[in-house]
Amino acid sequence: MNHIWVKIILMLLGSIGASTAQAAVDSYRFAHVTIATPWYIFIFLLMGVFAPFVLMAVLAWRNAARKSDREIADADHHPSVK
């Protein structure tokens, strides 16, 4: 029975603390929008869109260099292959 009262008291204390936190979230200080905000969003999305393309270019370059090295090694072992 004692544990039930402890749980009820903790729930009441938690709900009191949650109501003040909710009031703070509703204020405009968390949603402070300036003229720079759209630029921050644009730069964030730009990185997210172009990161796969940069990765694709790096991987294609690496693969082309690896094929070039393999062709040079094959030409050393088999001189008749051009």
N, CA, C and O atoms as a printed pandas DataFrame, in Angstrom:
     atom_number atom_name residue_name chain_id  residue_number  x_coord  y_coord  z_coord
0              1         N          MET        A               1    0.822   -1.190    0.000
1              2        CA          MET        A               1    0.000    0.000    0.000
2              3         C          MET        A               1    0.868    1.256    0.000
3              4         O          MET        A               1    0.503    2.291   -0.557
4              5         N          ASN        A               2    2.008    1.130    0.633
5              6        CA          ASN        A               2    2.916    2.270    0.745
6              7         C          ASN        A               2    3.477    2.648   -0.619
7              8         O          ASN        A               2    3.679    3.830   -0.895
8              9         N          HIS        A               3    3.734    1.651   -1.486
9             10        CA          HIS        A               3    4.286    1.918   -2.814
10            11         C          HIS        A               3    3.274    2.642   -3.705
11            12         O          HIS        A               3    3.653    3.431   -4.570
12            13         N          ILE        A               4    2.010    2.374   -3.489
13            14        CA          ILE        A               4    0.984    3.033   -4.297
14            15         C          ILE        A               4    0.973    4.531   -3.999
15            16         O          ILE        A               4    0.860    5.342   -4.918
16            17         N          TRP        A               5    1.090    4.905   -2.719
17            18        CA          TRP        A               5    1.110    6.322   -2.365
18            19         C          TRP        A               5    2.346    7.021   -2.907
19            20         O          TRP        A               5    2.282    8.179   -3.319
20            21         N          VAL        A               6    3.451    6.325   -2.904
21            22        CA          VAL        A               6    4.678    6.919   -3.457
22            23         C          VAL        A               6    4.505    7.164   -4.953
23            24         O          VAL        A               6    4.914    8.206   -5.466
24            25         N          LYS        A               7    3.902    6.210   -5.649
25            26        CA          LYS        A               7    3.676    6.370   -7.087
26            27         C          LYS        A               7    2.712    7.522   -7.366
27            28         O          LYS        A               7    2.924    8.291   -8.304
28            29         N          ILE        A               8    1.667    7.647   -6.568
29            30        CA          ILE        A               8    0.700    8.729   -6.766
30            31         C          ILE        A               8    1.355   10.082   -6.531
31            32         O          ILE        A               8    1.137   11.020   -7.298
32            33         N          ILE        A               9    2.140   10.188   -5.494
33            34        CA          ILE        A               9    2.827   11.449   -5.192
34            35         C          ILE        A               9    3.811   11.804   -6.299
35            36         O          ILE        A               9    3.886   12.963   -6.708
36            37         N          LEU        A              10    4.568   10.818   -6.790
37            38        CA          LEU        A              10    5.511   11.090   -7.878
38            39         C          LEU        A              10    4.783   11.500   -9.151
39            40         O          LEU        A              10    5.259   12.374   -9.876
40            41         N          MET        A              11    3.639   10.886   -9.436
41            42        CA          MET        A              11    2.875   11.270  -10.624
42            43         C          MET        A              11    2.343   12.694  -10.500
43            44         O          MET        A              11    2.357   13.448  -11.473
44            45         N          LEU        A              12    1.873   13.069   -9.307
45            46        CA          LEU        A              12    1.390   14.428   -9.115
46            47         C          LEU        A              12    2.514   15.455   -9.248
47            48         O          LEU        A              12    2.330   16.502   -9.868
48            49         N          LEU        A              13    3.662   15.159   -8.673
49            50        CA          LEU        A              13    4.808   16.063   -8.804
50            51         C          LEU        A              13    5.268   16.166  -10.255
51            52         O          LEU        A              13    5.634   17.245  -10.721
52            53         N          GLY        A              14    5.248   15.049  -10.962
53            54        CA          GLY        A              14    5.632   15.060  -12.376
54            55         C          GLY        A              14    4.668   15.858  -13.225
55            56         O          GLY        A              14    5.087   16.567  -14.140
56            57         N          SER        A              15    3.376   15.752  -12.933
57            58        CA          SER        A              15    2.394   16.503  -13.717
58            59         C          SER        A              15    2.480   17.999  -13.438
59            60         O          SER        A              15    2.223   18.804  -14.333
60            61         N          ILE        A              16    2.832   18.383  -12.228
61            62        CA          ILE        A              16    3.011   19.805  -11.914
62            63         C          ILE        A              16    4.218   20.348  -12.678
63            64         O          ILE        A              16    4.162   21.447  -13.230
64            65         N          GLY        A              17    5.312   19.577  -12.711
65            66        CA          GLY        A              17    6.504   20.001  -13.438
66            67         C          GLY        A              17    6.277   20.030  -14.937
67            68         O          GLY        A              17    6.847   20.874  -15.628
68            69         N          ALA        A              18    5.450   19.121  -15.457
69            70        CA          ALA        A              18    5.182   19.075  -16.893
70            71         C          ALA        A              18    4.353   20.263  -17.344
71            72         O          ALA        A              18    4.542   20.752  -18.458
72            73         N          SER        A              19    3.447   20.737  -16.513
73            74        CA          SER        A              19    2.610   21.859  -16.924
74            75         C          SER        A              19    3.435   23.143  -17.062
75            76         O          SER        A              19    3.169   23.950  -17.953
76            77         N          THR        A              20    4.423   23.339  -16.200
77            78        CA          THR        A              20    5.262   24.527  -16.342
78            79         C          THR        A              20    6.182   24.403  -17.552
79            80         O          THR        A              20    6.475   25.401  -18.210
80            81         N          ALA        A              21    6.641   23.190  -17.851
81            82        CA          ALA        A              21    7.486   23.005  -19.030
82            83         C          ALA        A              21    6.683   23.223  -20.301
83            84         O          ALA        A              21    7.200   23.768  -21.276
84            85         N          GLN        A              22    5.435   22.805  -20.300
85            86        CA          GLN        A              22    4.594   22.993  -21.477
86            87         C          GLN        A              22    4.330   24.476  -21.717
87            88         O          GLN        A              22    4.282   24.914  -22.866
88            89         N          ALA        A              23    4.159   25.244  -20.666
89            90        CA          ALA        A              23    3.942   26.677  -20.813
90            91         C          ALA        A              23    5.185   27.355  -21.386
91            92         O          ALA        A              23    5.065   28.318  -22.143
92            93         N          ALA        A              24    6.364   26.870  -21.039
93            94        CA          ALA        A              24    7.593   27.457  -21.562
94            95         C          ALA        A              24    7.778   27.131  -23.035
95            96         O          ALA        A              24    8.326   27.944  -23.778
96            97         N          VAL        A              25    7.332   25.958  -23.474
97            98        CA          VAL        A              25    7.477   25.572  -24.872
98            99         C          VAL        A              25    6.537   26.390  -25.747
99           100         O          VAL        A              25    6.850   26.661  -26.906
100          101         N          ASP        A              26    5.395   26.783  -25.208
101          102        CA          ASP        A              26    4.429   27.549  -25.988
102          103         C          ASP        A              26    4.872   28.983  -26.249
103          104         O          ASP        A              26    4.300   29.651  -27.111
104          105         N          SER        A              27    5.861   29.466  -25.535
105          106        CA          SER        A              27    6.278   30.847  -25.745
106          107         C          SER        A              27    7.077   30.967  -27.037
107          108         O          SER        A              27    7.533   29.967  -27.591
108          109         N          TYR        A              28    7.240   32.185  -27.506
109          110        CA          TYR        A              28    7.913   32.416  -28.788
110          111         C          TYR        A              28    9.432   32.406  -28.700
111          112         O          TYR        A              28   10.103   32.497  -29.729
112          113         N          ARG        A              29    9.975   32.301  -27.535
113          114        CA          ARG        A              29   11.441   32.333  -27.457
114          115         C          ARG        A              29   12.069   31.063  -28.016
115          116         O          ARG        A              29   13.250   31.070  -28.363
116          117         N          PHE        A              30   11.303   29.962  -28.113
117          118        CA          PHE        A              30   11.821   28.750  -28.729
118          119         C          PHE        A              30   11.660   28.789  -30.242
119          120         O          PHE        A              30   12.363   28.073  -30.956
120          121         N          ALA        A              31   10.752   29.607  -30.736
121          122        CA          ALA        A              31   10.514   29.714  -32.171
122          123         C          ALA        A              31   11.007   31.067  -32.670
123          124         O          ALA        A              31   10.275   31.787  -33.349
124          125         N          HIS        A              32   12.224   31.405  -32.342
125          126        CA          HIS        A              32   12.784   32.701  -32.714
126          127         C          HIS        A              32   13.237   32.628  -34.170
127          128         O          HIS        A              32   14.233   31.975  -34.483
128          129         N          VAL        A              33   12.516   33.289  -35.040
129          130        CA          VAL        A              33   12.797   33.252  -36.475
130          131         C          VAL        A              33   13.365   34.600  -36.878
131          132         O          VAL        A              33   12.777   35.646  -36.604
132          133         N          THR        A              34   14.517   34.558  -37.530
133          134        CA          THR        A              34   15.132   35.783  -38.036
134          135         C          THR        A              34   15.223   35.696  -39.547
135          136         O          THR        A              34   14.738   34.740  -40.152
136          137         N          ILE        A              35   15.833   36.676  -40.144
137          138        CA          ILE        A              35   16.012   36.676  -41.590
138          139         C          ILE        A              35   17.012   35.605  -42.022
139          140         O          ILE        A              35   17.012   35.189  -43.180
140          141         N          ALA        A              36   17.860   35.160  -41.100
141          142        CA          ALA        A              36   18.859   34.145  -41.436
142          143         C          ALA        A              36   18.300   32.728  -41.374
143          144         O          ALA        A              36   18.939   31.808  -41.883
144          145         N          THR        A              37   17.149   32.522  -40.779
145          146        CA          THR        A              37   16.599   31.175  -40.610
146          147         C          THR        A              37   16.365   30.463  -41.938
147          148         O          THR        A              37   16.753   29.301  -42.051
148          149         N          PRO        A              38   15.757   31.081  -42.951
149          150        CA          PRO        A              38   15.602   30.369  -44.231
150          151         C          PRO        A              38   16.939   29.974  -44.852
151          152         O          PRO        A              38   17.032   28.939  -45.512
152          153         N          TRP        A              39   17.965   30.778  -44.650
153          154        CA          TRP        A              39   19.275   30.422  -45.183
154          155         C          TRP        A              39   19.841   29.198  -44.471
155          156         O          TRP        A              39   20.447   28.337  -45.109
156          157         N          TYR        A              40   19.648   29.114  -43.154
157          158        CA          TYR        A              40   20.116   27.936  -42.416
158          159         C          TYR        A              40   19.396   26.685  -42.896
159          160         O          TYR        A              40   20.012   25.632  -43.063
160          161         N          ILE        A              41   18.094   26.800  -43.117
161          162        CA          ILE        A              41   17.330   25.660  -43.620
162          163         C          ILE        A              41   17.809   25.292  -45.013
163          164         O          ILE        A              41   17.974   24.110  -45.318
164          165         N          PHE        A              42   18.035   26.289  -45.865
165          166        CA          PHE        A              42   18.501   26.041  -47.222
166          167         C          PHE        A              42   19.857   25.342  -47.227
167          168         O          PHE        A              42   20.057   24.382  -47.971
168          169         N          ILE        A              43   20.784   25.815  -46.405
169          170        CA          ILE        A              43   22.120   25.209  -46.368
170          171         C          ILE        A              43   22.047   23.783  -45.832
171          172         O          ILE        A              43   22.737   22.898  -46.338
172          173         N          PHE        A              44   21.219   23.550  -44.814
173          174        CA          PHE        A              44   21.059   22.203  -44.269
174          175         C          PHE        A              44   20.504   21.257  -45.329
175          176         O          PHE        A              44   21.009   20.147  -45.495
176          177         N          LEU        A              45   19.464   21.690  -46.047
177          178        CA          LEU        A              45   18.888   20.837  -47.087
178          179         C          LEU        A              45   19.832   20.680  -48.266
179          180         O          LEU        A              45   19.857   19.623  -48.897
180          181         N          LEU        A              46   20.605   21.702  -48.573
181          182        CA          LEU        A              46   21.565   21.624  -49.665
182          183         C          LEU        A              46   22.613   20.555  -49.390
183          184         O          LEU        A              46   22.975   19.785  -50.279
184          185         N          MET        A              47   23.100   20.514  -48.144
185          186        CA          MET        A              47   24.064   19.466  -47.783
186          187         C          MET        A              47   23.414   18.095  -47.868
187          188         O          MET        A              47   24.046   17.145  -48.330
188          189         N          GLY        A              48   22.184   17.974  -47.438
189          190        CA          GLY        A              48   21.504   16.685  -47.482
190          191         C          GLY        A              48   21.233   16.211  -48.886
191          192         O          GLY        A              48   21.225   15.007  -49.140
192          193         N          VAL        A              49   21.009   17.140  -49.817
193          194        CA          VAL        A              49   20.733   16.755  -51.202
194          195         C          VAL        A              49   22.025   16.452  -51.947
195          196         O          VAL        A              49   22.076   15.496  -52.722
196          197         N          PHE        A              50   23.064   17.241  -51.731
197          198        CA          PHE        A              50   24.282   17.077  -52.507
198          199         C          PHE        A              50   25.269   16.063  -51.924
199          200         O          PHE        A              50   26.188   15.638  -52.624
200          201         N          ALA        A              51   25.104   15.675  -50.688
201          202        CA          ALA        A              51   26.019   14.693  -50.087
202          203         C          ALA        A              51   26.020   13.368  -50.849
203          204         O          ALA        A              51   27.101   12.824  -51.075
204          205         N          PRO        A              52   24.880   12.820  -51.258
205          206        CA          PRO        A              52   24.935   11.575  -52.040
206          207         C          PRO        A              52   25.644   11.735  -53.387
207          208         O          PRO        A              52   26.324   10.819  -53.850
208          209         N          PHE        A              53   25.480   12.906  -54.010
209          210        CA          PHE        A              53   26.148   13.125  -55.293
210          211         C          PHE        A              53   27.667   13.220  -55.117
211          212         O          PHE        A              53   28.423   12.712  -55.945
212          213         N          VAL        A              54   28.102   13.864  -54.050
213          214        CA          VAL        A              54   29.538   13.941  -53.775
214          215         C          VAL        A              54   30.090   12.553  -53.491
215          216         O          VAL        A              54   31.159   12.195  -53.987
216          217         N          LEU        A              55   29.369   11.771  -52.698
217          218        CA          LEU        A              55   29.801   10.404  -52.408
218          219         C          LEU        A              55   29.848    9.573  -53.680
219          220         O          LEU        A              55   30.776    8.785  -53.866
220          221         N          MET        A              56   28.864    9.735  -54.560
221          222        CA          MET        A              56   28.841    8.989  -55.807
222          223         C          MET        A              56   30.043    9.364  -56.684
223          224         O          MET        A              56   30.646    8.490  -57.307
224          225         N          ALA        A              57   30.390   10.639  -56.736
225          226        CA          ALA        A              57   31.537   11.067  -57.538
226          227         C          ALA        A              57   32.842   10.504  -56.981
227          228         O          ALA        A              57   33.705   10.066  -57.742
228          229         N          VAL        A              58   32.989   10.516  -55.656
229          230        CA          VAL        A              58   34.209    9.979  -55.038
230          231         C          VAL        A              58   34.326    8.485  -55.299
231          232         O          VAL        A              58   35.407    8.000  -55.633
232          233         N          LEU        A              59   33.237    7.757  -55.152
233          234        CA          LEU        A              59   33.282    6.316  -55.376
234          235         C          LEU        A              59   33.539    5.979  -56.848
235          236         O          LEU        A              59   34.256    5.022  -57.142
236          237         N          ALA        A              60   32.967    6.748  -57.773
237          238        CA          ALA        A              60   33.212    6.508  -59.195
238          239         C          ALA        A              60   34.677    6.784  -59.531
239          240         O          ALA        A              60   35.284    6.045  -60.307
240          241         N          TRP        A              61   35.243    7.834  -58.957
241          242        CA          TRP        A              61   36.643    8.164  -59.195
242          243         C          TRP        A              61   37.550    7.052  -58.674
243          244         O          TRP        A              61   38.499    6.647  -59.345
244          245         N          ARG        A              62   37.246    6.559  -57.461
245          246        CA          ARG        A              62   38.036    5.464  -56.883
246          247         C          ARG        A              62   37.949    4.210  -57.740
247          248         O          ARG        A              62   38.950    3.529  -57.962
248          249         N          ASN        A              63   36.746    3.909  -58.219
249          250        CA          ASN        A              63   36.561    2.709  -59.031
250          251         C          ASN        A              63   37.305    2.837  -60.360
251          252         O          ASN        A              63   37.890    1.866  -60.840
252          253         N          ALA        A              64   37.283    4.027  -60.953
253          254        CA          ALA        A              64   38.006    4.240  -62.214
254          255         C          ALA        A              64   39.510    4.111  -61.996
255          256         O          ALA        A              64   40.206    3.550  -62.842
256          257         N          ALA        A              65   40.018    4.617  -60.884
257          258        CA          ALA        A              65   41.449    4.508  -60.600
258          259         C          ALA        A              65   41.830    3.049  -60.356
259          260         O          ALA        A              65   42.901    2.608  -60.771
260          261         N          ARG        A              66   40.956    2.302  -59.683
261          262        CA          ARG        A              66   41.239    0.898  -59.420
262          263         C          ARG        A              66   41.260    0.091  -60.717
263          264         O          ARG        A              66   42.108   -0.785  -60.885
264          265         N          LYS        A              67   40.326    0.381  -61.645
265          266        CA          LYS        A              67   40.318   -0.312  -62.934
266          267         C          LYS        A              67   41.563    0.039  -63.730
267          268         O          LYS        A              67   42.131   -0.821  -64.404
268          269         N          SER        A              68   41.994    1.292  -63.660
269          270        CA          SER        A              68   43.193    1.713  -64.381
270          271         C          SER        A              68   44.420    0.966  -63.857
271          272         O          SER        A              68   45.254    0.520  -64.645
272          273         N          ASP        A              69   44.537    0.825  -62.539
273          274        CA          ASP        A              69   45.655    0.092  -61.963
274          275         C          ASP        A              69   45.611   -1.383  -62.366
275          276         O          ASP        A              69   46.652   -1.985  -62.632
276          277         N          ARG        A              70   44.425   -1.959  -62.411
277          278        CA          ARG        A              70   44.281   -3.358  -62.790
278          279         C          ARG        A              70   44.663   -3.556  -64.259
279          280         O          ARG        A              70   45.293   -4.560  -64.592
280          281         N          GLU        A              71   44.297   -2.621  -65.149
281          282        CA          GLU        A              71   44.650   -2.724  -66.560
282          283         C          GLU        A              71   46.162   -2.609  -66.748
283          284         O          GLU        A              71   46.726   -3.299  -67.597
284          285         N          ILE        A              72   46.819   -1.766  -65.985
285          286        CA          ILE        A              72   48.270   -1.628  -66.066
286          287         C          ILE        A              72   48.938   -2.919  -65.596
287          288         O          ILE        A              72   49.907   -3.376  -66.201
288          289         N          ALA        A              73   48.420   -3.502  -64.521
289          290        CA          ALA        A              73   48.989   -4.759  -64.018
290          291         C          ALA        A              73   48.775   -5.889  -65.012
291          292         O          ALA        A              73   49.665   -6.722  -65.180
292          293         N          ASP        A              74   47.613   -5.947  -65.684
293          294        CA          ASP        A              74   47.355   -6.978  -66.685
294          295         C          ASP        A              74   48.262   -6.801  -67.901
295          296         O          ASP        A              74   48.700   -7.784  -68.497
296          297         N          ALA        A              75   48.540   -5.566  -68.265
297          298        CA          ALA        A              75   49.423   -5.310  -69.417
298          299         C          ALA        A              75   50.850   -5.749  -69.085
299          300         O          ALA        A              75   51.573   -6.183  -69.983
300          301         N          ASP        A              76   51.269   -5.650  -67.845
301          302        CA          ASP        A              76   52.605   -6.100  -67.461
302          303         C          ASP        A              76   52.707   -7.612  -67.511
303          304         O          ASP        A              76   53.753   -8.143  -67.886
304          305         N          HIS        A              77   51.657   -8.311  -67.147
305          306        CA          HIS        A              77   51.677   -9.776  -67.129
306          307         C          HIS        A              77   51.421  -10.364  -68.503
307          308         O          HIS        A              77   51.993  -11.398  -68.848
308          309         N          HIS        A              78   50.574   -9.726  -69.291
309          310        CA          HIS        A              78   50.230  -10.216  -70.628
310          311         C          HIS        A              78   50.496   -9.113  -71.629
311          312         O          HIS        A              78   49.618   -8.288  -71.879
312          313         N          PRO        A              79   51.681   -9.077  -72.206
313          314        CA          PRO        A              79   52.026   -7.971  -73.102
314          315         C          PRO        A              79   51.213   -7.941  -74.384
315          316         O          PRO        A              79   51.139   -6.890  -75.021
316          317         N          SER        A              80   50.592   -9.060  -74.797
317          318        CA          SER        A              80   49.816   -9.054  -76.037
318          319         C          SER        A              80   48.459   -8.374  -75.854
319          320         O          SER        A              80   47.821   -8.000  -76.839
320          321         N          VAL        A              81   48.013   -8.210  -74.615
321          322        CA          VAL        A              81   46.723   -7.548  -74.354
322          323         C          VAL        A              81   46.942   -6.042  -74.334
323          324         O          VAL        A              81   47.820   -5.538  -73.633
324          325         N          LYS        A              82   46.144   -5.341  -75.102
325          326        CA          LYS        A              82   46.295   -3.886  -75.151
326          327         C          LYS        A              82   45.243   -3.224  -74.350
327          328         O          LYS        A              82   45.207   -1.996  -74.272
